[in-house]
Amino acid sequence: MNPLSDPTRRRWLAWGALASVFLLVNVHRLSTAVVSERLTADFGVTAAQLGTLHASFFVIYASIQIPTGVLADRYGPRYVGSAGAVVLSLGAAGFAASGGYVGAALSRAVIGLGSGVIFVSILRFCANWYRVDEFATMAGLTSGVAGVGAILATTPLAVAVGRFGWRPTVGGLAVVGLVSGGAVFALARQSPAAAGLDPIENVPEQASVTLAETGGYLRELARDPEQWLLSSVFFSGMGTILTVIGLWGVPYLVAVYGLDVTTASYFTLLGSVGILVGGPGVGWISDRVGRRLLPMIVGFGVFALALAVIPLFGSPPLPVVAAVYFLVGSGMGVSILALPVIKERYPAEASGVATGTVNGAGFFGATVLPTLMGLAVDRYRTGDAVAGTVTYTEFGYRVAFAITTGAALLAFASTLALYVRQRRREDGDA
């Protein structure tokens, strides 16, 4: 049978097209760590400004998550996903051509605007093309794609930037994004029926949702304590991962251990491998055992303990730092479980707006935490300069990593609170 006319094969082609755009999203959002020295030299920015430049992507990304959920529920991944690919590619072209800090920040914000619609579009696609007991696996597999993008954003990107320069490299990513957007438009549809195909067994056709119904779901989400707890989990978990692996993990190693950027990127590469392994692995385990919160509790406990090593010891042995980065990246798997939890609390036709609400919180975390870490690092800088670049202290980085450790503890506490609420409901039903 033609893959395009077989719904179980067509869904993988369409998911692959959407996933290729999401891979680029993760290259862009985690690329700042590798190019941080070049951006500092080209634009003459401080650590706090570098954190803000990195965060400009996430400010827009986070802000549009709820509108993205509404659009994904109404118009589907074909239009929303392909439009996002075009916009992020235009932003990448602008970033590559930027002549100063303001232009670079604005262009990175445009990349965030286009990128912000992709993940929720994929989740909405999966809700319409995969069974309920496959959803966490697909969410985890999608986060595994994030891991591949994160890997490409470390050593491979550092090598490309070293050979071609950061501007041509980012410009090349823009071209790839346009091609991927075309594939999404050609392959993705709202549902098997919208593609003119037979329904997939045990995947019910989703009803369309009106704006009035969407408004009702938004009001319900705003009053839902568990939505706020899940948003706290995602704010802390995702925000910390994107801050450590995406920005400050490399400068910390350069400043405290004297490593060059390419060598330091090997360590964030391990963090990216953690994302690649942790996302699909935890999602698959959760679907198999039929549990969400228990894996999250255990995972965030390990996550917080791993992060605490750096503020406690400052400059632990490099193999220990490598293990910390890997465990931080693996935290993507437990963080992403917040999305199946919120999805399962609401009707299928509201899956986009429900997951978009929680997803947005994660990227507000990725907006706030990089700047807070940058402020901490700036607060304790030495005042000296090496080759025209300001040098920073180990103590400043200990304070900065203490901020992310506190965020990890918040995620752990929020997950415990969710577990307690669930047990009380179960006891009440008994």
C-alpha positions, 0 to 999 in steps of 0.5 A: 500500500502507498505510504500516503494512503495507509494511515498508520504509515502516513502518520509517521511520515507527517510526524517526521516532517513536524519533528524535523522542524522541531529538531531545528527549533532545538538547535536554535534555542540551545545554540547560544552556549556554543556561540556565546564568546563570538556574540560577546565579541561581536556585540560587546555584551555583558553576561546579563545581556547575553542571558537576555539575548538568549532569553529573547527567544523564550519570551516570545516562545512562552507568550504564544503557547496558549494562542498556539494551543487555540490555533492548533485545536482549530486549524491543525498542524498542517497550517500552524506547523508549516507557518511556524517553520517559515517564520523561524527561518526568516528569524534565523536569516535576520539573526545571521545578518544582524549588525548589533545587539538589538537586531540580534535580540529582535531576530532571535525573538522572531525565531522564538515566534516561529518555533513556539507553535511547533511542539504544541502542533506535534502534540495536537497531531499525536492526539489525533493520530495515536491512541491514548496509551501511545501519547506519553511515548510519542511525547517522549519520542518528540522530546528525544528529537529535542535531544538530537537537536541539542546534540547538534547544537553542541560539538557539531555546531561548534565545529561548523561555526569554527569552520564556516563562521556563526553567520553562514551556519545560522543562515544555512539553518534558515534554508533547512527550515524552509524545506522542512516547512514545505514537507509539513504542509505536504504531509500533515493533516488534522486527522486521518479523516481530514487526509481522506483516510480510514480511521485508525483503530482506537483513535477516536475522531476529534470534534472541532472546538469553537472559540466559546468552548475554548474560552470555557476551557481556558477559564477552567484551566485558570481555576485548576490548582493542578494546572498551576502545579504542573506549570510550576513543574514545567517552569522549573524543570524545562527552564533549568534544562534549557538554561544549563544545557542551552547557555551557562553550561559552556561558559561555566566550564570555560571560566572555572576550568579554563577549557576552550569552547569546543572542549566545553561543548563535549560536556553539554553534548552529554547533557544533550544525550541525556535529553535524547535518552531520557525523553523517550525512555521515561515516556515509554516506561510511563505508558507501560506502567500506566503511572505518571507522578511516581516517575516524576517524583523519583526523577526530580529527586535525582535531578535536584541532587545532581544540580546541587553538586556544583553550588556545593563544591564549585569545581568538582572533578570534570567527570562529575560535571559530565555526570551532572550534565547528563542527569540534567539533560535526562530530566527532560523525560520527567519534565515532559510527563507534565504534558500527558498529565494535563492532557488526560485531565481535559477532553481530547478537543482541548488537548492543544490549549491544555498542553499549550498552557503548561508548555508555556510555563516551561519557557517562561522558566527558560526566560527567567532563569538565564537572566537570573544566572547572568545577574549572579555571574555579573555580580561576582565578576573579577573586574579583570579582562583577558584578551578583552573579555571580562573574567568571572569567578567560581563563586559567582557560578556557584550562586548561579547554579544554586538558583537552578537547584532551587528551581529543581527543588520547586519542581520536586515539591510541586510533583509531591503535592500533585501526588498527594492530591491524587491519593486523596482523590483515590481515597475519597473514591474508595 
